[in-house]
Amino acid sequence: MNKFLDPDPSEFKKMEKERVIKELEKAIQKTEREGREEDVEKLKKELKALTHESFWDILFKPIY
């Protein structure tokens, strides 16, 4: 079926997550240039929380 007419919700979530990660990476670079170390650390923690996969998530990931 056409992906445009019947979009996959998991694919949409994946694309949204990638967009947020890219925005965070840009924000980190900008704050590093401005020299705001406190904000850089906060943004890096937020990025790590988004990108980190636990051992259990990897182990029990559904196989398609």
Secondary structure, 3 states (H helix, E strand, C coil): CCCCCCCCHHHHHHHHHHHHHHHHHHHHHHHHHHCCHHHHHHHHHHHHHHHCCCHHHHHCCCCC
